[in-house]
Amino acid sequence: MSAQSRQMLGSLLAAVVIVAIVIAVVTAKFGPTSAAEREAAEERSEQRLEEAEERREAAEERREER
């Protein structure tokens, strides 16, 4: 194996290692489904707000009926 071939192989190996590290860091930081998880959390929050509003309206209607 020539010196140039070894250098090329070493460079390719280093590039693969760098890509693997970047993927691991990004996945650890943001998570594989972070967008979906955020959307789901937002939907749950909106649902709780809607339910609270419905309870307030129902309580107000009960007070008005009395």
mmJSON file of the N, C-alpha and C atoms, coordinates in Angstrom:
{"data_MODEL":{"atom_site":{
"group_PDB":["ATOM","ATOM","ATOM","ATOM","ATOM","ATOM","ATOM","ATOM","ATOM","ATOM","ATOM","ATOM","ATOM","ATOM","ATOM","ATOM","ATOM","ATOM","ATOM","ATOM","ATOM","ATOM","ATOM","ATOM","ATOM","ATOM","ATOM","ATOM","ATOM","ATOM","ATOM","ATOM","ATOM","ATOM","ATOM","ATOM","ATOM","ATOM","ATOM","ATOM","ATOM","ATOM","ATOM","ATOM","ATOM","ATOM","ATOM","ATOM","ATOM","ATOM","ATOM","ATOM","ATOM","ATOM","ATOM","ATOM","ATOM","ATOM","ATOM","ATOM","ATOM","ATOM","ATOM","ATOM","ATOM","ATOM","ATOM","ATOM","ATOM","ATOM","ATOM","ATOM","ATOM","ATOM","ATOM","ATOM","ATOM","ATOM","ATOM","ATOM","ATOM","ATOM","ATOM","ATOM","ATOM","ATOM","ATOM","ATOM","ATOM","ATOM","ATOM","ATOM","ATOM","ATOM","ATOM","ATOM","ATOM","ATOM","ATOM","ATOM","ATOM","ATOM","ATOM","ATOM","ATOM","ATOM","ATOM","ATOM","ATOM","ATOM","ATOM","ATOM","ATOM","ATOM","ATOM","ATOM","ATOM","ATOM","ATOM","ATOM","ATOM","ATOM","ATOM","ATOM","ATOM","ATOM","ATOM","ATOM","ATOM","ATOM","ATOM","ATOM","ATOM","ATOM","ATOM","ATOM","ATOM","ATOM","ATOM","ATOM","ATOM","ATOM","ATOM","ATOM","ATOM","ATOM","ATOM","ATOM","ATOM","ATOM","ATOM","ATOM","ATOM","ATOM","ATOM","ATOM","ATOM","ATOM","ATOM","ATOM","ATOM","ATOM","ATOM","ATOM","ATOM","ATOM","ATOM","ATOM","ATOM","ATOM","ATOM","ATOM","ATOM","ATOM","ATOM","ATOM","ATOM","ATOM","ATOM","ATOM","ATOM","ATOM","ATOM","ATOM","ATOM","ATOM","ATOM","ATOM","ATOM","ATOM","ATOM","ATOM","ATOM","ATOM","ATOM","ATOM","ATOM","ATOM"],
"id":[1,2,3,4,5,6,7,8,9,10,11,12,13,14,15,16,17,18,19,20,21,22,23,24,25,26,27,28,29,30,31,32,33,34,35,36,37,38,39,40,41,42,43,44,45,46,47,48,49,50,51,52,53,54,55,56,57,58,59,60,61,62,63,64,65,66,67,68,69,70,71,72,73,74,75,76,77,78,79,80,81,82,83,84,85,86,87,88,89,90,91,92,93,94,95,96,97,98,99,100,101,102,103,104,105,106,107,108,109,110,111,112,113,114,115,116,117,118,119,120,121,122,123,124,125,126,127,128,129,130,131,132,133,134,135,136,137,138,139,140,141,142,143,144,145,146,147,148,149,150,151,152,153,154,155,156,157,158,159,160,161,162,163,164,165,166,167,168,169,170,171,172,173,174,175,176,177,178,179,180,181,182,183,184,185,186,187,188,189,190,191,192,193,194,195,196,197,198],
"type_symbol":["N","C","C","N","C","C","N","C","C","N","C","C","N","C","C","N","C","C","N","C","C","N","C","C","N","C","C","N","C","C","N","C","C","N","C","C","N","C","C","N","C","C","N","C","C","N","C","C","N","C","C","N","C","C","N","C","C","N","C","C","N","C","C","N","C","C","N","C","C","N","C","C","N","C","C","N","C","C","N","C","C","N","C","C","N","C","C","N","C","C","N","C","C","N","C","C","N","C","C","N","C","C","N","C","C","N","C","C","N","C","C","N","C","C","N","C","C","N","C","C","N","C","C","N","C","C","N","C","C","N","C","C","N","C","C","N","C","C","N","C","C","N","C","C","N","C","C","N","C","C","N","C","C","N","C","C","N","C","C","N","C","C","N","C","C","N","C","C","N","C","C","N","C","C","N","C","C","N","C","C","N","C","C","N","C","C","N","C","C","N","C","C","N","C","C","N","C","C"],
"label_atom_id":["N","CA","C","N","CA","C","N","CA","C","N","CA","C","N","CA","C","N","CA","C","N","CA","C","N","CA","C","N","CA","C","N","CA","C","N","CA","C","N","CA","C","N","CA","C","N","CA","C","N","CA","C","N","CA","C","N","CA","C","N","CA","C","N","CA","C","N","CA","C","N","CA","C","N","CA","C","N","CA","C","N","CA","C","N","CA","C","N","CA","C","N","CA","C","N","CA","C","N","CA","C","N","CA","C","N","CA","C","N","CA","C","N","CA","C","N","CA","C","N","CA","C","N","CA","C","N","CA","C","N","CA","C","N","CA","C","N","CA","C","N","CA","C","N","CA","C","N","CA","C","N","CA","C","N","CA","C","N","CA","C","N","CA","C","N","CA","C","N","CA","C","N","CA","C","N","CA","C","N","CA","C","N","CA","C","N","CA","C","N","CA","C","N","CA","C","N","CA","C","N","CA","C","N","CA","C","N","CA","C","N","CA","C","N","CA","C","N","CA","C","N","CA","C","N","CA","C","N","CA","C"],
"label_alt_id":[null,null,null,null,null,null,null,null,null,null,null,null,null,null,null,null,null,null,null,null,null,null,null,null,null,null,null,null,null,null,null,null,null,null,null,null,null,null,null,null,null,null,null,null,null,null,null,null,null,null,null,null,null,null,null,null,null,null,null,null,null,null,null,null,null,null,null,null,null,null,null,null,null,null,null,null,null,null,null,null,null,null,null,null,null,null,null,null,null,null,null,null,null,null,null,null,null,null,null,null,null,null,null,null,null,null,null,null,null,null,null,null,null,null,null,null,null,null,null,null,null,null,null,null,null,null,null,null,null,null,null,null,null,null,null,null,null,null,null,null,null,null,null,null,null,null,null,null,null,null,null,null,null,null,null,null,null,null,null,null,null,null,null,null,null,null,null,null,null,null,null,null,null,null,null,null,null,null,null,null,null,null,null,null,null,null,null,null,null,null,null,null,null,null,null,null,null,null],
"label_comp_id":["MET","MET","MET","SER","SER","SER","ALA","ALA","ALA","GLN","GLN","GLN","SER","SER","SER","ARG","ARG","ARG","GLN","GLN","GLN","MET","MET","MET","LEU","LEU","LEU","GLY","GLY","GLY","SER","SER","SER","LEU","LEU","LEU","LEU","LEU","LEU","ALA","ALA","ALA","ALA","ALA","ALA","VAL","VAL","VAL","VAL","VAL","VAL","ILE","ILE","ILE","VAL","VAL","VAL","ALA","ALA","ALA","ILE","ILE","ILE","VAL","VAL","VAL","ILE","ILE","ILE","ALA","ALA","ALA","VAL","VAL","VAL","VAL","VAL","VAL","THR","THR","THR","ALA","ALA","ALA","LYS","LYS","LYS","PHE","PHE","PHE","GLY","GLY","GLY","PRO","PRO","PRO","THR","THR","THR","SER","SER","SER","ALA","ALA","ALA","ALA","ALA","ALA","GLU","GLU","GLU","ARG","ARG","ARG","GLU","GLU","GLU","ALA","ALA","ALA","ALA","ALA","ALA","GLU","GLU","GLU","GLU","GLU","GLU","ARG","ARG","ARG","SER","SER","SER","GLU","GLU","GLU","GLN","GLN","GLN","ARG","ARG","ARG","LEU","LEU","LEU","GLU","GLU","GLU","GLU","GLU","GLU","ALA","ALA","ALA","GLU","GLU","GLU","GLU","GLU","GLU","ARG","ARG","ARG","ARG","ARG","ARG","GLU","GLU","GLU","ALA","ALA","ALA","ALA","ALA","ALA","GLU","GLU","GLU","GLU","GLU","GLU","ARG","ARG","ARG","ARG","ARG","ARG","GLU","GLU","GLU","GLU","GLU","GLU","ARG","ARG","ARG"],
"label_asym_id":["A","A","A","A","A","A","A","A","A","A","A","A","A","A","A","A","A","A","A","A","A","A","A","A","A","A","A","A","A","A","A","A","A","A","A","A","A","A","A","A","A","A","A","A","A","A","A","A","A","A","A","A","A","A","A","A","A","A","A","A","A","A","A","A","A","A","A","A","A","A","A","A","A","A","A","A","A","A","A","A","A","A","A","A","A","A","A","A","A","A","A","A","A","A","A","A","A","A","A","A","A","A","A","A","A","A","A","A","A","A","A","A","A","A","A","A","A","A","A","A","A","A","A","A","A","A","A","A","A","A","A","A","A","A","A","A","A","A","A","A","A","A","A","A","A","A","A","A","A","A","A","A","A","A","A","A","A","A","A","A","A","A","A","A","A","A","A","A","A","A","A","A","A","A","A","A","A","A","A","A","A","A","A","A","A","A","A","A","A","A","A","A","A","A","A","A","A","A"],
"label_entity_id":["1","1","1","1","1","1","1","1","1","1","1","1","1","1","1","1","1","1","1","1","1","1","1","1","1","1","1","1","1","1","1","1","1","1","1","1","1","1","1","1","1","1","1","1","1","1","1","1","1","1","1","1","1","1","1","1","1","1","1","1","1","1","1","1","1","1","1","1","1","1","1","1","1","1","1","1","1","1","1","1","1","1","1","1","1","1","1","1","1","1","1","1","1","1","1","1","1","1","1","1","1","1","1","1","1","1","1","1","1","1","1","1","1","1","1","1","1","1","1","1","1","1","1","1","1","1","1","1","1","1","1","1","1","1","1","1","1","1","1","1","1","1","1","1","1","1","1","1","1","1","1","1","1","1","1","1","1","1","1","1","1","1","1","1","1","1","1","1","1","1","1","1","1","1","1","1","1","1","1","1","1","1","1","1","1","1","1","1","1","1","1","1","1","1","1","1","1","1"],
"label_seq_id":[1,1,1,2,2,2,3,3,3,4,4,4,5,5,5,6,6,6,7,7,7,8,8,8,9,9,9,10,10,10,11,11,11,12,12,12,13,13,13,14,14,14,15,15,15,16,16,16,17,17,17,18,18,18,19,19,19,20,20,20,21,21,21,22,22,22,23,23,23,24,24,24,25,25,25,26,26,26,27,27,27,28,28,28,29,29,29,30,30,30,31,31,31,32,32,32,33,33,33,34,34,34,35,35,35,36,36,36,37,37,37,38,38,38,39,39,39,40,40,40,41,41,41,42,42,42,43,43,43,44,44,44,45,45,45,46,46,46,47,47,47,48,48,48,49,49,49,50,50,50,51,51,51,52,52,52,53,53,53,54,54,54,55,55,55,56,56,56,57,57,57,58,58,58,59,59,59,60,60,60,61,61,61,62,62,62,63,63,63,64,64,64,65,65,65,66,66,66],
"pdbx_PDB_ins_code":[null,null,null,null,null,null,null,null,null,null,null,null,null,null,null,null,null,null,null,null,null,null,null,null,null,null,null,null,null,null,null,null,null,null,null,null,null,null,null,null,null,null,null,null,null,null,null,null,null,null,null,null,null,null,null,null,null,null,null,null,null,null,null,null,null,null,null,null,null,null,null,null,null,null,null,null,null,null,null,null,null,null,null,null,null,null,null,null,null,null,null,null,null,null,null,null,null,null,null,null,null,null,null,null,null,null,null,null,null,null,null,null,null,null,null,null,null,null,null,null,null,null,null,null,null,null,null,null,null,null,null,null,null,null,null,null,null,null,null,null,null,null,null,null,null,null,null,null,null,null,null,null,null,null,null,null,null,null,null,null,null,null,null,null,null,null,null,null,null,null,null,null,null,null,null,null,null,null,null,null,null,null,null,null,null,null,null,null,null,null,null,null,null,null,null,null,null,null],
"Cartn_x":[0.853,0.0,0.898,0.628,1.459,1.088,1.964,1.749,0.5,0.298,-0.875,-2.168,-2.167,-3.342,-3.633,-2.576,-2.751,-3.3,-2.807,-3.278,-4.757,-5.123,-6.515,-7.418,-6.992,-7.771,-7.91,-6.838,-6.872,-7.814,-7.791,-8.683,-10.141,-10.427,-11.793,-12.267,-11.401,-11.733,-12.01,-11.185,-11.384,-12.713,-13.049,-14.314,-15.501,-15.424,-16.507,-16.663,-15.563,-15.613,-16.236,-15.848,-16.399,-17.9,-18.334,-19.765,-20.522,-19.987,-20.639,-20.755,-19.729,-19.758,-20.797,-20.834,-21.803,-23.226,-23.48,-24.817,-25.181,-24.251,-24.52,-24.814,-24.047,-24.254,-25.599,-25.921,-27.18,-28.36,-28.274,-29.37,-29.544,-28.45,-28.53,-29.107,-28.755,-29.202,-30.66,-31.072,-32.416,-33.358,-32.846,-33.682,-34.155,-34.403,-34.783,-36.178,-37.077,-38.434,-38.827,-37.866,-38.134,-39.25,-39.338,-40.404,-41.764,-41.87,-43.129,-43.472,-42.473,-42.717,-43.187,-42.562,-42.986,-44.412,-44.751,-46.114,-47.112,-46.774,-47.665,-47.841,-46.76,-46.853,-47.703,-47.526,-48.334,-49.806,-50.109,-51.493,-52.099,-51.313,-51.815,-52.085,-51.204,-51.387,-52.638,-52.833,-54.031,-55.288,-55.226,-56.379,-56.708,-55.691,-55.936,-56.574,-56.094,-56.668,-58.138,-58.432,-59.811,-60.71,-60.213,-61.001,-61.249,-60.242,-60.41,-61.44,-61.38,-62.355,-63.767,-63.915,-65.226,-65.749,-64.884,-65.308,-65.755,-65.01,-65.388,-66.745,-66.944,-68.216,-69.366,-69.151,-70.193,-70.521,-69.496,-69.731,-70.481,-70.156,-70.843,-72.31,-72.57,-73.957,-74.744,-74.124,-74.811,-75.156,-74.214,-74.461,-75.6,-75.667,-76.704,-78.069,-78.113,-79.373,-79.972,-79.191,-79.668,-80.41],
"Cartn_y":[-1.169,0.0,1.231,2.128,3.321,4.33,5.288,6.318,7.13,7.362,8.139,7.372,6.071,5.249,5.232,5.115,5.131,6.475,7.538,8.867,9.032,8.554,8.631,7.821,6.611,5.766,6.421,6.99,7.682,8.876,9.632,10.788,10.354,9.305,8.802,8.301,7.605,7.102,8.256,9.3,10.473,11.158,11.239,11.855,11.059,9.746,8.898,9.094,9.16,9.358,10.716,11.762,13.092,13.108,12.511,12.46,11.707,10.598,9.814,10.63,11.367,12.201,13.306,13.958,15.029,14.49,13.343,12.752,12.429,11.873,11.531,12.775,13.84,15.078,15.708,15.803,16.42,15.598,14.298,13.441,13.554,13.604,13.725,15.074,16.116,17.46,17.69,17.308,17.609,16.417,15.234,14.047,13.684,12.418,11.972,12.432,12.663,13.074,14.335,15.218,16.377,17.242,17.399,18.223,17.601,16.305,15.62,15.695,15.565,15.635,17.031,18.066,19.435,19.678,19.203,19.369,18.656,17.461,16.709,17.435,17.979,18.723,19.973,20.64,21.828,21.475,20.376,19.939,19.591,18.917,18.59,19.859,20.832,22.102,22.817,22.859,23.485,22.759,21.438,20.648,20.971,21.078,21.411,22.789,23.75,25.092,25.072,24.327,24.224,23.582,22.534,21.864,22.792,23.566,24.51,25.579,26.063,27.06,26.472,25.23,24.582,24.427,24.079,23.953,25.305,26.366,27.704,28.114,27.849,28.193,27.406,26.122,25.295,25.8,26.17,26.683,28.004,28.846,30.128,29.914,28.961,28.649,28.139,27.303,26.789,27.917,28.88,30.014,30.875,31.051,31.878,31.225,29.897,29.17,29.259,29.507,29.539,30.778],
"Cartn_z":[0.0,0.0,0.0,-0.895,-1.008,0.084,0.285,1.298,0.971,-0.328,-0.737,-0.432,-0.636,-0.336,1.155,1.967,3.424,3.877,3.294,3.654,3.273,2.098,1.645,2.572,2.912,3.811,5.184,5.679,6.974,6.944,5.856,5.72,5.675,4.934,4.864,6.219,6.922,8.245,9.204,9.143,9.999,9.671,8.395,7.995,8.528,8.452,8.963,10.468,11.183,12.634,12.959,12.239,12.477,12.225,11.131,10.821,11.911,12.371,13.423,14.708,15.058,16.267,16.122,14.97,14.751,14.85,14.238,14.308,15.752,16.509,17.908,18.736,18.528,19.297,18.951,17.677,17.271,17.764,17.662,18.123,19.633,20.366,21.821,22.224,21.496,21.854,21.502,20.323,19.858,19.905,19.932,19.951,18.564,18.332,17.001,16.58,17.555,17.211,17.968,18.158,18.987,18.428,17.128,16.549,16.838,16.673,16.948,18.437,19.279,20.717,21.12,20.532,20.836,20.375,19.198,18.692,19.597,20.03,20.909,22.246,22.785,24.047,23.868,22.74,22.466,22.341,21.666,21.534,22.896,23.756,25.096,25.889,25.761,26.461,25.977,24.662,24.108,24.561,24.608,25.047,26.497,27.358,28.766,28.884,28.09,28.127,27.692,26.627,26.154,27.213,27.865,28.893,30.074,30.456,31.559,31.191,29.97,29.505,29.523,29.079,29.087,30.507,31.455,32.851,33.406,33.061,33.534,32.965,31.679,31.05,31.666,31.933,32.533,33.936,34.697,36.05,35.983,35.047,34.888,34.514,33.623,33.245,34.428,35.268,36.451,37.414,37.572,38.452,37.905,36.595,35.985,36.095,36.082,36.176,37.564,38.563,39.957,40.245],
"occupancy":[1.0,1.0,1.0,1.0,1.0,1.0,1.0,1.0,1.0,1.0,1.0,1.0,1.0,1.0,1.0,1.0,1.0,1.0,1.0,1.0,1.0,1.0,1.0,1.0,1.0,1.0,1.0,1.0,1.0,1.0,1.0,1.0,1.0,1.0,1.0,1.0,1.0,1.0,1.0,1.0,1.0,1.0,1.0,1.0,1.0,1.0,1.0,1.0,1.0,1.0,1.0,1.0,1.0,1.0,1.0,1.0,1.0,1.0,1.0,1.0,1.0,1.0,1.0,1.0,1.0,1.0,1.0,1.0,1.0,1.0,1.0,1.0,1.0,1.0,1.0,1.0,1.0,1.0,1.0,1.0,1.0,1.0,1.0,1.0,1.0,1.0,1.0,1.0,1.0,1.0,1.0,1.0,1.0,1.0,1.0,1.0,1.0,1.0,1.0,1.0,1.0,1.0,1.0,1.0,1.0,1.0,1.0,1.0,1.0,1.0,1.0,1.0,1.0,1.0,1.0,1.0,1.0,1.0,1.0,1.0,1.0,1.0,1.0,1.0,1.0,1.0,1.0,1.0,1.0,1.0,1.0,1.0,1.0,1.0,1.0,1.0,1.0,1.0,1.0,1.0,1.0,1.0,1.0,1.0,1.0,1.0,1.0,1.0,1.0,1.0,1.0,1.0,1.0,1.0,1.0,1.0,1.0,1.0,1.0,1.0,1.0,1.0,1.0,1.0,1.0,1.0,1.0,1.0,1.0,1.0,1.0,1.0,1.0,1.0,1.0,1.0,1.0,1.0,1.0,1.0,1.0,1.0,1.0,1.0,1.0,1.0,1.0,1.0,1.0,1.0,1.0,1.0,1.0,1.0,1.0,1.0,1.0,1.0],
"B_iso_or_equiv":[0.0,0.0,0.0,0.0,0.0,0.0,0.0,0.0,0.0,0.0,0.0,0.0,0.0,0.0,0.0,0.0,0.0,0.0,0.0,0.0,0.0,0.0,0.0,0.0,0.0,0.0,0.0,0.0,0.0,0.0,0.0,0.0,0.0,0.0,0.0,0.0,0.0,0.0,0.0,0.0,0.0,0.0,0.0,0.0,0.0,0.0,0.0,0.0,0.0,0.0,0.0,0.0,0.0,0.0,0.0,0.0,0.0,0.0,0.0,0.0,0.0,0.0,0.0,0.0,0.0,0.0,0.0,0.0,0.0,0.0,0.0,0.0,0.0,0.0,0.0,0.0,0.0,0.0,0.0,0.0,0.0,0.0,0.0,0.0,0.0,0.0,0.0,0.0,0.0,0.0,0.0,0.0,0.0,0.0,0.0,0.0,0.0,0.0,0.0,0.0,0.0,0.0,0.0,0.0,0.0,0.0,0.0,0.0,0.0,0.0,0.0,0.0,0.0,0.0,0.0,0.0,0.0,0.0,0.0,0.0,0.0,0.0,0.0,0.0,0.0,0.0,0.0,0.0,0.0,0.0,0.0,0.0,0.0,0.0,0.0,0.0,0.0,0.0,0.0,0.0,0.0,0.0,0.0,0.0,0.0,0.0,0.0,0.0,0.0,0.0,0.0,0.0,0.0,0.0,0.0,0.0,0.0,0.0,0.0,0.0,0.0,0.0,0.0,0.0,0.0,0.0,0.0,0.0,0.0,0.0,0.0,0.0,0.0,0.0,0.0,0.0,0.0,0.0,0.0,0.0,0.0,0.0,0.0,0.0,0.0,0.0,0.0,0.0,0.0,0.0,0.0,0.0,0.0,0.0,0.0,0.0,0.0,0.0],
"pdbx_formal_charge":[null,null,null,null,null,null,null,null,null,null,null,null,null,null,null,null,null,null,null,null,null,null,null,null,null,null,null,null,null,null,null,null,null,null,null,null,null,null,null,null,null,null,null,null,null,null,null,null,null,null,null,null,null,null,null,null,null,null,null,null,null,null,null,null,null,null,null,null,null,null,null,null,null,null,null,null,null,null,null,null,null,null,null,null,null,null,null,null,null,null,null,null,null,null,null,null,null,null,null,null,null,null,null,null,null,null,null,null,null,null,null,null,null,null,null,null,null,null,null,null,null,null,null,null,null,null,null,null,null,null,null,null,null,null,null,null,null,null,null,null,null,null,null,null,null,null,null,null,null,null,null,null,null,null,null,null,null,null,null,null,null,null,null,null,null,null,null,null,null,null,null,null,null,null,null,null,null,null,null,null,null,null,null,null,null,null,null,null,null,null,null,null,null,null,null,null,null,null],
"auth_seq_id":[1,1,1,2,2,2,3,3,3,4,4,4,5,5,5,6,6,6,7,7,7,8,8,8,9,9,9,10,10,10,11,11,11,12,12,12,13,13,13,14,14,14,15,15,15,16,16,16,17,17,17,18,18,18,19,19,19,20,20,20,21,21,21,22,22,22,23,23,23,24,24,24,25,25,25,26,26,26,27,27,27,28,28,28,29,29,29,30,30,30,31,31,31,32,32,32,33,33,33,34,34,34,35,35,35,36,36,36,37,37,37,38,38,38,39,39,39,40,40,40,41,41,41,42,42,42,43,43,43,44,44,44,45,45,45,46,46,46,47,47,47,48,48,48,49,49,49,50,50,50,51,51,51,52,52,52,53,53,53,54,54,54,55,55,55,56,56,56,57,57,57,58,58,58,59,59,59,60,60,60,61,61,61,62,62,62,63,63,63,64,64,64,65,65,65,66,66,66],
"auth_comp_id":["MET","MET","MET","SER","SER","SER","ALA","ALA","ALA","GLN","GLN","GLN","SER","SER","SER","ARG","ARG","ARG","GLN","GLN","GLN","MET","MET","MET","LEU","LEU","LEU","GLY","GLY","GLY","SER","SER","SER","LEU","LEU","LEU","LEU","LEU","LEU","ALA","ALA","ALA","ALA","ALA","ALA","VAL","VAL","VAL","VAL","VAL","VAL","ILE","ILE","ILE","VAL","VAL","VAL","ALA","ALA","ALA","ILE","ILE","ILE","VAL","VAL","VAL","ILE","ILE","ILE","ALA","ALA","ALA","VAL","VAL","VAL","VAL","VAL","VAL","THR","THR","THR","ALA","ALA","ALA","LYS","LYS","LYS","PHE","PHE","PHE","GLY","GLY","GLY","PRO","PRO","PRO","THR","THR","THR","SER","SER","SER","ALA","ALA","ALA","ALA","ALA","ALA","GLU","GLU","GLU","ARG","ARG","ARG","GLU","GLU","GLU","ALA","ALA","ALA","ALA","ALA","ALA","GLU","GLU","GLU","GLU","GLU","GLU","ARG","ARG","ARG","SER","SER","SER","GLU","GLU","GLU","GLN","GLN","GLN","ARG","ARG","ARG","LEU","LEU","LEU","GLU","GLU","GLU","GLU","GLU","GLU","ALA","ALA","ALA","GLU","GLU","GLU","GLU","GLU","GLU","ARG","ARG","ARG","ARG","ARG","ARG","GLU","GLU","GLU","ALA","ALA","ALA","ALA","ALA","ALA","GLU","GLU","GLU","GLU","GLU","GLU","ARG","ARG","ARG","ARG","ARG","ARG","GLU","GLU","GLU","GLU","GLU","GLU","ARG","ARG","ARG"],
"auth_asym_id":["A","A","A","A","A","A","A","A","A","A","A","A","A","A","A","A","A","A","A","A","A","A","A","A","A","A","A","A","A","A","A","A","A","A","A","A","A","A","A","A","A","A","A","A","A","A","A","A","A","A","A","A","A","A","A","A","A","A","A","A","A","A","A","A","A","A","A","A","A","A","A","A","A","A","A","A","A","A","A","A","A","A","A","A","A","A","A","A","A","A","A","A","A","A","A","A","A","A","A","A","A","A","A","A","A","A","A","A","A","A","A","A","A","A","A","A","A","A","A","A","A","A","A","A","A","A","A","A","A","A","A","A","A","A","A","A","A","A","A","A","A","A","A","A","A","A","A","A","A","A","A","A","A","A","A","A","A","A","A","A","A","A","A","A","A","A","A","A","A","A","A","A","A","A","A","A","A","A","A","A","A","A","A","A","A","A","A","A","A","A","A","A","A","A","A","A","A","A"],
"auth_atom_id":["N","CA","C","N","CA","C","N","CA","C","N","CA","C","N","CA","C","N","CA","C","N","CA","C","N","CA","C","N","CA","C","N","CA","C","N","CA","C","N","CA","C","N","CA","C","N","CA","C","N","CA","C","N","CA","C","N","CA","C","N","CA","C","N","CA","C","N","CA","C","N","CA","C","N","CA","C","N","CA","C","N","CA","C","N","CA","C","N","CA","C","N","CA","C","N","CA","C","N","CA","C","N","CA","C","N","CA","C","N","CA","C","N","CA","C","N","CA","C","N","CA","C","N","CA","C","N","CA","C","N","CA","C","N","CA","C","N","CA","C","N","CA","C","N","CA","C","N","CA","C","N","CA","C","N","CA","C","N","CA","C","N","CA","C","N","CA","C","N","CA","C","N","CA","C","N","CA","C","N","CA","C","N","CA","C","N","CA","C","N","CA","C","N","CA","C","N","CA","C","N","CA","C","N","CA","C","N","CA","C","N","CA","C","N","CA","C","N","CA","C","N","CA","C","N","CA","C","N","CA","C"],
"pdbx_PDB_model_num":[1,1,1,1,1,1,1,1,1,1,1,1,1,1,1,1,1,1,1,1,1,1,1,1,1,1,1,1,1,1,1,1,1,1,1,1,1,1,1,1,1,1,1,1,1,1,1,1,1,1,1,1,1,1,1,1,1,1,1,1,1,1,1,1,1,1,1,1,1,1,1,1,1,1,1,1,1,1,1,1,1,1,1,1,1,1,1,1,1,1,1,1,1,1,1,1,1,1,1,1,1,1,1,1,1,1,1,1,1,1,1,1,1,1,1,1,1,1,1,1,1,1,1,1,1,1,1,1,1,1,1,1,1,1,1,1,1,1,1,1,1,1,1,1,1,1,1,1,1,1,1,1,1,1,1,1,1,1,1,1,1,1,1,1,1,1,1,1,1,1,1,1,1,1,1,1,1,1,1,1,1,1,1,1,1,1,1,1,1,1,1,1,1,1,1,1,1,1]
}}}
